[in-house]
Amino acid sequence: MNFSVLKFVIVVSISFFVCCTFNSFGQSLEELRKQKENTASEIEYINKLLKETNTNAKASLNRLAVLERQIKLQDIYINNIVGEICFLDTSIQQNLKRIDSLSRNLLVVKQKYAAMIRYAQRNQDNNNQWLFLFSAEDFNQAYKRFVYLRQYADYRRKQADRISEFKKSMTNQLLELNERKNKKQNLLISKVNQTKIIEKQKSLQSVVFSELQQKEKELRAKLENQRKAELRLQQEIERVIADEAKKANRKVSKDSGLALTPEEKVLSGDFSNNRGKFPWPVQRGLITDHFGEHAHAVLKYVLVRNSGIDITTQANAKARAIFKGEVTKIVAIPGGNMAVIIRHGNYLTVYSNLSNVFVTAGQKVDIKEEIGSIFTDQDDDNKTVLKFQLWRESTKLDPEDWLSRN
């Protein structure tokens, strides 16, 4: 067993313990299965994205980011399986305890019932029962003996029914036990298969990373072009804010930005109230670069500054407005294709890296309305990436805090 495999086994073992502990006090089995289902769906989507570039696969930062996300999801999926196994182990133990308790109760009831049968066989002659009744000292005692005989007969029937119920319960518990054992076995097989898949993914990730390290000059040039495009876009956004204020003869506050009309204030309030609930600016995609300053995926000691997030999606995908608003400007950016800026009160959303747009400046747009086609770069691994930004006037915000996580 090589070091990477050994390391992975240790991590999974620790995850198994942590997941069991966590799931015992946290997620329910339904929540765990739902998360597993959602994770499997996202993994399937990533596989679809990777297949789009499979015919012309080459090392790229975007491909590396997609692989990294795929491996993280695979880890989550394995942890979901481990958590489900923990739940099944607990339920199997509960089944075994119930079966043991039922067996002991059944044995006691059977012994009592057998004793009654033996007694009844010794006294099965009806004359004995009549003799028992007529030997009473008075009518009151005779009546009590009559009631006793009826209760005794009724008790025998109930004991027989209890034996039947215990047997039925034991049969059901055994069936449930076998079903859960089979589920656990299938999950263990799935865990082994997923472990093999993740090892292949890590090997591919390592290959892509090594190839990219050999392209340092090319990567630095791309990073510089990206910075220039971002700077141009930022300057354009700042110019838009200044022009709007000038045209409307409205003051710009350093704290709150452009002074708003009553209608814009309502729109701005509606926007801020929906934080964490906005639909994604694409029908489906995955975030391959996050907001803010972070280390470059390959280049050592190099920081990447992203004013928004990068969302990788499939070819021919469309960008869509995350909220109702007005198209403020359409900008052509050298090295960044086209960008659409939409105002929502004192908030701005920016959709860049579009190959063409479907809207015009001044146009009102509604939530989820398509505003343009996202550019597919055939010279760079056929990647299709929407660059999405969110501003509160001149302040950049992290879009991930505002978009829905569902």
C-alpha positions as CSV (number, residue, x, y, z in Angstrom):
1,M,0.0,0.0,0.0
2,N,1.6,3.3,-1.1
3,F,1.6,6.4,1.2
4,S,-1.3,8.2,-0.5
5,V,-3.6,5.2,-0.2
6,L,-2.6,4.7,3.4
7,K,-3.2,8.4,4.1
8,F,-6.6,8.2,2.5
9,V,-7.6,5.1,4.5
10,I,-6.6,6.9,7.8
11,V,-8.6,10.0,6.8
12,V,-11.7,7.9,5.9
13,S,-11.3,6.0,9.2
14,I,-11.2,9.3,11.2
15,S,-14.1,10.6,9.1
16,F,-16.1,7.4,9.9
17,F,-15.7,8.0,13.7
18,V,-16.4,11.7,13.4
19,C,-19.3,11.2,11.1
20,C,-20.8,8.6,13.4
21,T,-20.5,10.9,16.4
22,F,-21.8,13.9,14.6
23,N,-24.8,12.1,13.0
24,S,-25.8,10.6,16.3
25,F,-26.5,14.1,17.6
26,G,-27.0,16.1,14.4
27,Q,-28.5,15.1,11.1
28,S,-31.4,12.7,10.7
29,L,-31.2,9.8,8.3
30,E,-33.6,11.6,5.9
31,E,-31.4,14.7,5.9
32,L,-28.3,12.6,5.4
33,R,-29.8,10.8,2.4
34,K,-31.1,14.0,0.9
35,Q,-27.6,15.5,1.2
36,K,-26.1,12.4,-0.4
37,E,-28.7,12.7,-3.2
38,N,-27.8,16.3,-3.8
39,T,-24.1,15.6,-3.7
40,A,-24.5,12.8,-6.2
41,S,-26.4,15.1,-8.5
42,E,-23.6,17.7,-8.4
43,I,-21.0,15.1,-9.0
44,E,-23.0,13.9,-12.1
45,Y,-23.1,17.6,-13.3
46,I,-19.3,18.0,-12.9
47,N,-18.8,14.8,-14.8
48,K,-20.9,16.3,-17.6
49,L,-18.8,19.4,-17.6
50,L,-15.6,17.4,-17.7
51,K,-16.9,15.3,-20.6
52,E,-17.5,18.5,-22.6
53,T,-13.7,19.0,-22.6
54,N,-12.7,15.4,-22.8
55,T,-12.1,15.4,-26.6
56,N,-9.7,18.3,-26.2
57,A,-8.6,17.8,-22.6
58,K,-5.6,19.7,-21.6
59,A,-4.2,21.2,-18.4
60,S,-6.0,24.4,-17.4
61,L,-6.7,26.3,-14.2
62,N,-10.4,25.9,-14.8
63,R,-10.0,22.1,-15.2
64,L,-7.9,22.0,-12.0
65,A,-10.6,23.9,-10.1
66,V,-13.4,21.6,-11.4
67,L,-11.3,18.5,-10.4
68,E,-10.8,20.0,-6.9
69,R,-14.5,20.6,-6.5
70,Q,-15.2,17.1,-7.7
71,I,-12.8,15.6,-5.2
72,K,-14.3,17.6,-2.3
73,L,-17.8,16.4,-3.3
74,Q,-16.6,12.8,-3.5
75,D,-15.2,13.2,0.0
76,I,-18.6,14.5,1.1
77,Y,-20.4,11.7,-0.6
78,I,-18.2,9.1,1.1
79,N,-18.8,10.8,4.5
80,N,-22.5,10.6,3.7
81,I,-22.2,6.9,3.1
82,V,-20.2,6.4,6.3
83,G,-22.9,8.4,8.2
84,E,-25.7,6.3,6.7
85,I,-23.8,3.1,7.8
86,C,-23.5,4.5,11.3
87,F,-27.3,5.0,11.4
88,L,-27.8,1.4,10.1
89,D,-25.4,0.0,12.6
90,T,-27.4,1.7,15.4
91,S,-30.7,0.4,14.0
92,I,-29.3,-3.1,13.5
93,Q,-28.3,-3.1,17.2
94,Q,-31.8,-1.9,18.2
95,N,-33.3,-4.7,16.1
96,L,-31.1,-7.3,17.7
97,K,-32.1,-6.0,21.2
98,R,-35.8,-6.1,20.3
99,I,-35.5,-9.6,18.9
100,D,-33.7,-10.7,22.1
101,S,-36.4,-9.1,24.3
102,L,-39.2,-10.6,22.2
103,S,-37.5,-14.1,22.4
104,R,-37.3,-13.9,26.1
105,N,-40.9,-12.7,26.5
106,L,-42.1,-15.4,24.1
107,L,-40.3,-18.1,26.1
108,V,-41.9,-16.9,29.4
109,V,-45.4,-16.7,27.8
110,K,-45.0,-20.2,26.2
111,Q,-44.0,-21.7,29.5
112,K,-47.0,-20.2,31.3
113,Y,-49.3,-21.3,28.4
114,A,-47.8,-24.8,28.5
115,A,-48.5,-25.0,32.3
116,M,-52.1,-23.9,31.7
117,I,-52.6,-26.5,29.0
118,R,-51.3,-29.2,31.3
119,Y,-53.6,-28.1,34.0
120,A,-56.5,-27.9,31.6
121,Q,-55.8,-31.4,30.3
122,R,-55.8,-32.8,33.9
123,N,-59.1,-31.0,34.5
124,Q,-60.7,-31.2,31.1
125,D,-63.7,-33.2,32.2
126,N,-66.7,-30.8,32.3
127,N,-67.9,-32.7,35.3
128,N,-64.9,-31.4,37.2
129,Q,-66.0,-27.8,36.4
130,W,-69.6,-28.5,37.4
131,L,-68.4,-30.2,40.6
132,F,-66.2,-27.1,41.3
133,L,-69.3,-24.9,40.9
134,F,-71.8,-27.0,42.9
135,S,-69.4,-27.6,45.7
136,A,-69.7,-24.0,46.7
137,E,-71.0,-23.2,50.1
138,D,-73.5,-20.6,48.8
139,F,-74.7,-18.9,45.7
140,N,-72.2,-16.0,46.1
141,Q,-69.2,-18.3,46.2
142,A,-70.6,-20.3,43.2
143,Y,-71.0,-17.1,41.2
144,K,-67.4,-16.1,42.0
145,R,-66.2,-19.5,40.9
146,F,-68.2,-19.2,37.7
147,V,-66.5,-15.8,37.0
148,Y,-63.1,-17.3,37.8
149,L,-63.6,-20.1,35.2
150,R,-64.6,-17.5,32.5
151,Q,-61.7,-15.3,33.3
152,Y,-59.3,-18.3,33.2
153,A,-60.6,-19.3,29.8
154,D,-60.3,-15.7,28.6
155,Y,-56.8,-15.5,30.0
156,R,-55.8,-18.7,28.0
157,R,-57.1,-17.1,24.8
158,K,-55.2,-13.9,25.5
159,Q,-52.0,-15.8,26.2
160,A,-52.4,-17.7,22.9
161,D,-53.0,-14.3,21.1
162,R,-49.9,-12.9,22.8
163,I,-47.8,-15.8,21.6
164,S,-49.1,-15.2,18.0
165,E,-48.3,-11.4,18.3
166,F,-44.8,-12.1,19.7
167,K,-44.1,-14.5,16.8
168,K,-45.4,-11.9,14.2
169,S,-43.3,-9.1,15.8
170,M,-40.2,-11.3,15.7
171,T,-40.8,-12.2,12.1
172,N,-41.1,-8.5,11.2
173,Q,-38.0,-7.6,13.2
174,L,-36.0,-10.3,11.5
175,L,-37.2,-9.1,8.1
176,E,-36.2,-5.5,9.0
177,L,-32.9,-6.7,10.3
178,N,-32.1,-8.6,7.1
179,E,-33.1,-5.6,5.0
180,R,-30.9,-3.2,7.0
181,K,-28.0,-5.7,6.8
182,N,-28.4,-5.8,3.0
183,K,-28.5,-2.0,2.8
184,K,-25.3,-1.8,4.9
185,Q,-23.6,-4.4,2.7
186,N,-24.5,-2.4,-0.4
187,L,-23.3,0.8,1.2
188,L,-20.0,-0.8,2.1
189,I,-19.6,-1.9,-1.5
190,S,-20.5,1.6,-2.7
191,K,-17.9,3.1,-0.2
192,V,-15.1,0.9,-1.7
193,N,-16.1,1.9,-5.2
194,Q,-16.2,5.6,-4.3
195,T,-12.8,5.3,-2.7
196,K,-11.3,3.9,-5.9
197,I,-12.9,6.7,-7.9
198,I,-11.5,9.4,-5.6
199,E,-8.0,7.9,-6.0
200,K,-8.3,8.1,-9.8
201,Q,-9.5,11.7,-9.5
202,K,-6.5,12.6,-7.2
203,S,-4.1,11.0,-9.7
204,L,-5.6,13.1,-12.5
205,Q,-5.5,16.2,-10.4
206,S,-1.8,15.6,-9.7
207,V,-1.1,15.2,-13.4
208,V,-3.0,18.4,-14.3
209,F,-1.2,20.3,-11.5
210,S,2.3,19.1,-12.7
211,E,1.5,20.1,-16.3
212,L,0.4,23.6,-15.2
213,Q,3.5,24.1,-13.2
214,Q,5.5,23.8,-16.4
215,K,3.4,26.7,-17.9
216,E,4.4,29.3,-15.4
217,K,5.0,32.0,-18.0
218,E,1.7,31.4,-19.7
219,L,-0.2,31.4,-16.4
220,R,1.4,34.7,-15.4
221,A,0.5,36.3,-18.7
222,K,-3.2,35.1,-18.3
223,L,-3.3,36.4,-14.7
224,E,-2.0,39.8,-15.9
225,N,-4.7,40.0,-18.6
226,Q,-7.3,39.0,-16.1
227,R,-6.2,41.8,-13.7
228,K,-6.3,44.4,-16.5
229,A,-9.9,43.3,-17.5
230,E,-11.0,43.5,-13.9
231,L,-9.5,47.0,-13.5
232,R,-11.3,48.2,-16.7
233,L,-14.6,46.8,-15.4
234,Q,-14.1,48.4,-12.0
235,Q,-13.3,51.7,-13.6
236,E,-16.4,51.4,-15.8
237,I,-18.6,50.6,-12.7
238,E,-17.3,53.7,-10.9
239,R,-17.8,55.8,-14.0
240,V,-21.5,54.5,-14.3
241,I,-22.1,55.5,-10.7
242,A,-20.6,59.0,-11.3
243,D,-22.5,59.5,-14.6
244,E,-25.8,58.5,-13.0
245,A,-25.4,61.0,-10.2
246,K,-24.4,63.7,-12.7
247,K,-27.3,63.0,-15.1
248,A,-29.9,62.9,-12.4
249,N,-28.4,65.9,-10.5
250,R,-28.3,63.7,-7.3
251,K,-25.7,63.8,-4.6
252,V,-23.4,60.8,-4.0
253,S,-22.8,60.0,-0.3
254,K,-19.6,58.3,0.7
255,D,-21.5,55.9,3.0
256,S,-24.7,55.2,1.1
257,G,-23.7,56.0,-2.5
258,L,-26.2,57.5,-5.0
259,A,-29.2,59.3,-3.4
260,L,-32.3,57.2,-4.3
261,T,-35.8,58.0,-5.5
262,P,-38.6,56.5,-3.4
263,E,-39.1,53.8,-6.0
264,E,-35.4,52.9,-5.9
265,K,-35.4,52.8,-2.1
266,V,-38.2,50.2,-2.2
267,L,-36.3,48.2,-4.8
268,S,-33.1,48.5,-2.8
269,G,-34.9,47.3,0.4
270,D,-36.4,44.3,-1.4
271,F,-33.0,43.4,-2.7
272,S,-31.3,43.6,0.7
273,N,-34.1,41.6,2.3
274,N,-33.4,38.7,0.0
275,R,-29.8,38.1,1.0
276,G,-29.0,34.4,0.8
277,K,-32.1,33.7,-1.3
278,F,-31.3,35.0,-4.8
279,P,-31.3,32.5,-7.7
280,W,-28.0,31.8,-9.4
281,P,-27.1,33.9,-12.4
282,V,-27.0,30.7,-14.5
283,Q,-29.4,27.8,-14.5
284,R,-26.8,25.5,-13.2
285,G,-23.1,25.8,-12.5
286,L,-20.3,25.5,-9.9
287,I,-18.1,28.1,-8.3
288,T,-14.5,27.7,-9.5
289,D,-13.0,30.9,-8.1
290,H,-14.1,32.7,-5.0
291,F,-14.4,36.3,-4.0
292,G,-11.5,38.3,-2.5
293,E,-7.8,37.7,-2.2
294,H,-6.5,34.1,-2.1
295,A,-3.4,32.1,-3.2
296,H,-3.0,31.1,-6.8
297,A,-3.8,27.5,-7.5
298,V,-0.4,26.8,-9.0
299,L,1.9,29.8,-8.9
300,K,3.8,30.0,-5.6
301,Y,3.7,33.3,-3.6
302,V,1.1,34.8,-6.1
303,L,-2.2,36.2,-4.8
304,V,-5.4,36.3,-6.9
305,R,-7.8,39.1,-6.3
306,N,-11.3,38.4,-7.5
307,S,-14.0,41.2,-7.3
308,G,-16.7,38.6,-7.6
309,I,-17.0,34.9,-8.3
310,D,-16.3,32.7,-11.3
311,I,-19.1,30.2,-12.2
312,T,-18.3,27.4,-14.5
313,T,-21.2,26.1,-16.5
314,Q,-22.0,24.1,-19.7
315,A,-21.4,25.4,-23.2
316,N,-24.2,27.6,-24.7
317,A,-25.4,28.5,-21.2
318,K,-27.2,31.9,-20.7
319,A,-26.6,34.4,-18.0
320,R,-29.8,35.6,-16.2
321,A,-30.7,38.5,-13.8
322,I,-30.8,37.5,-10.2
323,F,-33.4,40.2,-9.4
324,K,-35.6,42.7,-11.1
325,G,-33.9,45.9,-12.0
326,E,-32.8,48.2,-14.9
327,V,-29.9,47.6,-17.3
328,T,-27.6,50.5,-16.6
329,K,-24.9,49.9,-19.2
330,I,-23.5,47.3,-21.6
331,V,-19.7,47.3,-21.7
332,A,-17.2,45.8,-24.1
333,I,-14.0,44.9,-22.3
334,P,-10.9,43.9,-24.2
335,G,-9.9,40.6,-22.8
336,G,-13.2,40.2,-20.9
337,N,-15.7,40.1,-23.8
338,M,-19.0,41.9,-22.9
339,A,-20.5,42.8,-19.5
340,V,-24.0,43.8,-18.4
341,I,-24.5,46.1,-15.4
342,I,-27.9,46.0,-13.8
343,R,-29.1,48.4,-11.0
344,H,-31.4,47.3,-8.2
345,G,-31.8,50.5,-6.2
346,N,-28.4,51.2,-4.7
347,Y,-27.2,47.7,-5.5
348,L,-25.5,46.7,-8.8
349,T,-25.0,43.2,-10.3
350,V,-22.4,42.7,-13.0
351,Y,-22.4,39.8,-15.5
352,S,-19.2,39.6,-17.6
353,N,-17.5,37.3,-20.1
354,L,-20.6,37.3,-22.3
355,S,-20.2,36.6,-26.0
356,N,-23.4,38.5,-26.9
357,V,-26.2,40.2,-25.0
358,F,-30.0,40.2,-25.3
359,V,-30.8,43.4,-23.5
360,T,-30.2,47.1,-24.0
361,A,-29.3,50.0,-21.7
362,G,-32.3,51.4,-20.0
363,Q,-34.3,48.2,-20.3
364,K,-36.2,46.9,-17.3
365,V,-35.5,43.2,-16.6
366,D,-37.2,40.7,-14.3
367,I,-35.8,38.0,-12.1
368,K,-34.3,35.1,-14.0
369,E,-34.6,36.9,-17.3
370,E,-31.9,35.9,-19.7
371,I,-29.5,38.8,-20.5
372,G,-26.8,37.2,-22.6
373,S,-24.8,34.1,-23.8
374,I,-21.8,33.1,-21.8
375,F,-18.5,32.9,-23.8
376,T,-17.0,29.4,-24.4
377,D,-13.3,29.6,-24.8
378,Q,-12.3,27.0,-27.3
379,D,-8.6,27.8,-26.9
380,D,-8.7,27.2,-23.2
381,D,-10.2,23.8,-22.5
382,N,-13.6,24.8,-23.9
383,K,-14.4,26.4,-20.6
384,T,-17.6,28.4,-20.2
385,V,-17.3,30.8,-17.2
386,L,-19.5,33.6,-16.1
387,K,-17.8,36.2,-14.0
388,F,-20.4,37.6,-11.6
389,Q,-20.0,40.6,-9.3
390,L,-22.2,42.3,-6.7
391,W,-21.8,45.9,-5.5
392,R,-23.5,48.2,-3.1
393,E,-22.6,51.3,-5.0
394,S,-18.8,51.4,-4.9
395,T,-18.4,48.7,-2.3
396,K,-17.7,45.1,-3.5
397,L,-19.7,42.3,-1.8
398,D,-19.2,38.6,-1.8
399,P,-21.9,37.1,-4.1
400,E,-21.8,33.8,-2.3
401,D,-23.3,35.5,0.8
402,W,-26.3,36.5,-1.3
403,L,-27.0,33.6,-3.6
404,S,-29.2,30.7,-2.5
405,R,-27.2,27.6,-1.4
406,N,-30.0,25.2,-2.5
